[in-house]
Amino acid sequence: MRAMSDSLITLPTVCERVALSGSEIYRRIREGVFPAPVPIGKTRVAWSVNEIDAYVERCKHNREMGQKERRESALRANAASQQVPHKPRQRKATTKATARG
């Protein structure tokens, strides 16, 4: 079986594929959440298409997990609000100071 080939893409293409600016990509690289570039020359770098595609898939997976967690949280909150009857807050009686003059 033939291995899938990987190609390299430059920063403008990466920015377009992930809809992030170059500075945001480098910030995420420093944080360790975005794939690091591959040096391809003395002053040139590129990114692996396979690694960028894997990053996009992780983002999609995280989005789906986040939606599931938000849905479950909303269902728990809804169930809790139905179990405990809402009790309106009572206002404290206030007295007005009268001005004497």
C-alpha positions as CSV (number, residue, x, y, z in Angstrom):
1,M,0.0,0.0,0.0
2,R,1.3,3.4,-0.9
3,A,1.7,6.0,1.9
4,M,-0.2,9.2,1.5
5,S,2.2,12.0,0.5
6,D,2.4,15.2,2.5
7,S,3.1,18.6,1.0
8,L,4.1,21.8,2.5
9,I,2.3,25.1,2.3
10,T,3.4,28.7,3.2
11,L,2.0,31.0,5.8
12,P,-0.5,32.8,3.4
13,T,-2.1,29.5,2.5
14,V,-2.2,28.4,6.1
15,C,-3.9,31.6,7.1
16,E,-6.5,31.1,4.4
17,R,-7.1,27.4,5.3
18,V,-7.6,28.1,9.1
19,A,-9.0,31.7,8.9
20,L,-6.4,33.1,11.3
21,S,-3.9,35.8,10.9
22,G,-0.2,35.1,10.8
23,S,0.3,36.7,14.2
24,E,-2.5,34.6,15.7
25,I,-0.9,31.4,14.2
26,Y,2.5,32.2,15.8
27,R,0.8,33.0,19.1
28,R,-0.9,29.6,19.1
29,I,2.4,27.9,18.1
30,R,4.0,29.5,21.2
31,E,1.1,28.2,23.3
32,G,1.7,24.7,21.8
33,V,-1.8,24.4,20.3
34,F,-0.9,24.9,16.6
35,P,1.5,22.8,14.5
36,A,5.0,24.3,14.3
37,P,6.4,25.1,10.8
38,V,9.1,23.1,9.0
39,P,12.3,24.9,8.1
40,I,12.7,24.8,4.3
41,G,15.6,27.2,3.9
42,K,17.7,29.7,5.8
43,T,14.9,32.1,6.4
44,R,11.9,30.2,5.0
45,V,9.4,27.9,6.7
46,A,6.3,26.0,5.6
47,W,3.6,23.8,7.2
48,S,2.7,20.2,6.6
49,V,-0.7,20.0,4.9
50,N,-1.5,16.8,6.9
51,E,-0.7,18.6,10.2
52,I,-2.9,21.6,9.3
53,D,-5.7,19.3,8.3
54,A,-5.4,17.4,11.6
55,Y,-5.6,20.8,13.4
56,V,-8.8,21.7,11.6
57,E,-10.3,18.3,12.5
58,R,-9.4,18.8,16.2
59,C,-11.1,22.2,16.1
60,K,-14.2,20.6,14.6
61,H,-14.1,17.9,17.2
62,N,-13.7,20.4,20.1
63,R,-16.6,22.4,18.7
64,E,-18.9,19.3,18.7
65,M,-17.8,18.4,22.2
66,G,-18.4,21.9,23.3
67,Q,-21.9,21.9,21.9
68,K,-22.7,18.6,23.6
69,E,-21.4,19.9,27.0
70,R,-23.4,23.2,26.6
71,R,-26.6,21.2,25.7
72,E,-26.2,18.9,28.7
73,S,-25.6,21.9,31.0
74,A,-28.7,23.6,29.7
75,L,-30.7,20.4,30.2
76,R,-29.4,20.1,33.8
77,A,-30.2,23.8,34.5
78,N,-33.7,23.4,33.0
79,A,-34.4,20.3,35.1
80,A,-33.1,22.0,38.2
81,S,-35.3,25.1,37.6
82,Q,-38.4,22.9,37.2
83,Q,-37.7,21.0,40.4
84,V,-37.3,24.0,42.7
85,P,-40.2,26.4,42.5
86,H,-39.2,30.0,41.9
87,K,-39.7,32.1,45.0
88,P,-39.9,35.8,44.3
89,R,-37.6,37.9,46.4
90,Q,-39.3,40.0,49.0
91,R,-38.4,43.6,49.2
92,K,-37.4,45.1,52.5
93,A,-39.6,47.9,53.7
94,T,-37.9,51.2,53.4
95,T,-38.6,54.3,55.3
96,K,-38.2,57.7,53.9
97,A,-36.4,60.3,56.0
98,T,-38.4,63.5,56.2
99,A,-36.7,66.7,55.9
100,R,-37.3,69.1,58.7
101,G,-36.5,72.6,58.3
